[in-house]
């Protein structure tokens, strides 16, 4: 539950940054938002590639109003006392790369107001 709350907060922070710019529209996109009724069923029974892809869905769909482009964004929150201690799960990163290679990964770290994002 603690990790889910951190993930939810990372999504809210990222969403608010885009919204405040007045250049973007944001929409919930992730697995938790789109398939909330299926979460328990898929996590306990289905180990197929399709369910793996669904579970790794990025958190947000963001529309750039000016350029009329759509971006998928995955949000992560990491607590670390120093920046070099920030860690990301290799298998999760590999799933994003495999299924959602065009998405942007945003990592929120509560140090010095840092926001890191990369394709």
C-alpha positions as a Markdown table, in Angstrom:
| # | Residue | x | y | z |
|---|---|---|---|---|
| 1 | Unk | 0.0 | 0.0 | 0.0 |
| 2 | Unk | 2.9 | 2.4 | 0.8 |
| 3 | Unk | 4.4 | 1.9 | -2.6 |
| 4 | Unk | 1.1 | 2.4 | -4.3 |
| 5 | Unk | 0.7 | 5.7 | -2.5 |
| 6 | Unk | 4.1 | 6.8 | -3.5 |
| 7 | Unk | 3.3 | 5.9 | -7.1 |
| 8 | Unk | 0.0 | 7.8 | -7.0 |
| 9 | Unk | 1.8 | 10.8 | -5.6 |
| 10 | Unk | 4.4 | 10.7 | -8.4 |
| 11 | Unk | 1.6 | 10.6 | -10.9 |
| 12 | Unk | -0.2 | 13.6 | -9.3 |
| 13 | Unk | 3.0 | 15.7 | -9.1 |
| 14 | Unk | 3.8 | 14.9 | -12.8 |
| 15 | Unk | 0.2 | 15.6 | -13.9 |
| 16 | Unk | 0.1 | 18.9 | -12.0 |
| 17 | Unk | 3.4 | 20.1 | -13.6 |
| 18 | Unk | 2.0 | 19.5 | -17.1 |
| 19 | Unk | -1.3 | 21.1 | -16.2 |
| 20 | Unk | 0.2 | 24.2 | -14.7 |
| 21 | Unk | 2.0 | 24.9 | -17.9 |
| 22 | Unk | -1.3 | 25.6 | -19.7 |
| 23 | Unk | 0.2 | 23.9 | -22.8 |
| 24 | Unk | -0.8 | 20.3 | -22.1 |
| 25 | Unk | -3.9 | 18.3 | -21.3 |
| 26 | Unk | -3.4 | 15.2 | -19.1 |
| 27 | Unk | -5.5 | 12.0 | -18.9 |
| 28 | Unk | -5.1 | 9.0 | -16.6 |
| 29 | Unk | -3.9 | 6.1 | -18.8 |
| 30 | Unk | -2.4 | 3.4 | -16.6 |
| 31 | Unk | -3.4 | 0.0 | -15.7 |
| 32 | Unk | -4.9 | 1.1 | -12.4 |
| 33 | Unk | -7.0 | 3.7 | -14.1 |
| 34 | Unk | -8.2 | 1.8 | -17.1 |
| 35 | Unk | -8.6 | -1.7 | -15.8 |
| 36 | Unk | -9.3 | -1.3 | -12.1 |
| 37 | Unk | -11.9 | -4.1 | -12.0 |
| 38 | Unk | -9.4 | -6.5 | -13.7 |
| 39 | Unk | -6.4 | -5.9 | -11.4 |
| 40 | Unk | -7.0 | -8.7 | -8.9 |
| 41 | Unk | -8.0 | -11.2 | -11.6 |
| 42 | Unk | -5.0 | -10.6 | -13.8 |
| 43 | Unk | -2.5 | -10.4 | -11.0 |
| 44 | Unk | -3.5 | -13.7 | -9.5 |
| 45 | Unk | -4.3 | -15.8 | -12.6 |
| 46 | Unk | -3.1 | -14.5 | -15.9 |
| 47 | Unk | 0.7 | -14.6 | -16.6 |
| 48 | Unk | 0.4 | -14.1 | -20.4 |
| 49 | Unk | 2.3 | -11.5 | -22.4 |
| 50 | Unk | -0.9 | -9.5 | -22.8 |
| 51 | Unk | -1.4 | -9.2 | -19.1 |
| 52 | Unk | 2.3 | -8.3 | -18.6 |
| 53 | Unk | 1.9 | -5.5 | -21.1 |
| 54 | Unk | -1.3 | -4.3 | -19.4 |
| 55 | Unk | 0.3 | -4.3 | -16.0 |
| 56 | Unk | 3.2 | -2.2 | -17.4 |
| 57 | Unk | 1.0 | 0.5 | -18.9 |
| 58 | Unk | 2.3 | 4.1 | -18.5 |
| 59 | Unk | 0.4 | 6.3 | -16.0 |
| 60 | Unk | -0.5 | 9.3 | -18.1 |
| 61 | Unk | -1.5 | 10.2 | -21.6 |
| 62 | Unk | -0.5 | 13.8 | -22.3 |
| 63 | Unk | -1.6 | 15.9 | -25.2 |
| 64 | Unk | 0.6 | 18.8 | -26.3 |
| 65 | Unk | -2.0 | 21.4 | -27.4 |
| 66 | Unk | 0.5 | 23.4 | -29.4 |
| 67 | Unk | 2.1 | 20.6 | -31.5 |
| 68 | Unk | -0.9 | 18.3 | -31.3 |
| 69 | Unk | 1.2 | 15.4 | -30.2 |
| 70 | Unk | 0.4 | 12.7 | -27.7 |
| 71 | Unk | 2.9 | 11.3 | -25.2 |
| 72 | Unk | 2.7 | 8.4 | -22.8 |
| 73 | Unk | 4.4 | 9.0 | -19.4 |
| 74 | Unk | 5.4 | 6.6 | -16.7 |
| 75 | Unk | 5.8 | 8.2 | -13.2 |
| 76 | Unk | 8.1 | 6.8 | -10.5 |
| 77 | Unk | 8.8 | 8.2 | -7.0 |
| 78 | Unk | 12.1 | 7.4 | -5.3 |
| 79 | Unk | 13.2 | 8.4 | -1.9 |
| 80 | Unk | 16.9 | 8.7 | -1.6 |
| 81 | Unk | 19.3 | 10.7 | 0.6 |
| 82 | Unk | 21.6 | 11.2 | -2.3 |
| 83 | Unk | 20.9 | 11.2 | -6.0 |
| 84 | Unk | 23.4 | 8.4 | -6.8 |
| 85 | Unk | 21.3 | 6.2 | -4.5 |
| 86 | Unk | 18.2 | 6.3 | -6.7 |
| 87 | Unk | 17.4 | 2.8 | -8.1 |
| 88 | Unk | 15.0 | 1.5 | -10.6 |
| 89 | Unk | 13.9 | -2.1 | -11.1 |
| 90 | Unk | 15.7 | -3.5 | -14.2 |
| 91 | Unk | 12.9 | -5.9 | -15.1 |
| 92 | Unk | 10.3 | -3.1 | -15.0 |
| 93 | Unk | 12.4 | -0.9 | -17.2 |
| 94 | Unk | 12.8 | -3.7 | -19.7 |
| 95 | Unk | 9.0 | -4.1 | -19.8 |
| 96 | Unk | 8.5 | -0.4 | -20.5 |
| 97 | Unk | 11.2 | -0.6 | -23.2 |
| 98 | Unk | 9.6 | -3.8 | -24.7 |
| 99 | Unk | 5.9 | -2.8 | -24.6 |
| 100 | Unk | 6.0 | 1.0 | -24.4 |
| 101 | Unk | 9.2 | 2.1 | -26.0 |
| 102 | Unk | 7.9 | 5.5 | -26.9 |
| 103 | Unk | 6.9 | 6.5 | -23.4 |
| 104 | Unk | 8.7 | 9.0 | -21.2 |
| 105 | Unk | 9.9 | 7.9 | -17.8 |
| 106 | Unk | 9.6 | 10.6 | -15.1 |
| 107 | Unk | 11.4 | 9.9 | -11.8 |
| 108 | Unk | 10.4 | 12.2 | -8.9 |
| 109 | Unk | 13.1 | 12.4 | -6.2 |
| 110 | Unk | 12.5 | 14.8 | -3.2 |
| 111 | Unk | 16.0 | 16.3 | -3.3 |
| 112 | Unk | 16.6 | 19.9 | -4.4 |
| 113 | Unk | 13.3 | 20.1 | -6.4 |
| 114 | Unk | 14.7 | 17.7 | -8.9 |
| 115 | Unk | 12.6 | 16.2 | -11.7 |
| 116 | Unk | 14.2 | 13.8 | -14.1 |
| 117 | Unk | 12.6 | 12.6 | -17.3 |
| 118 | Unk | 13.9 | 10.6 | -20.3 |
| 119 | Unk | 12.4 | 8.8 | -23.3 |
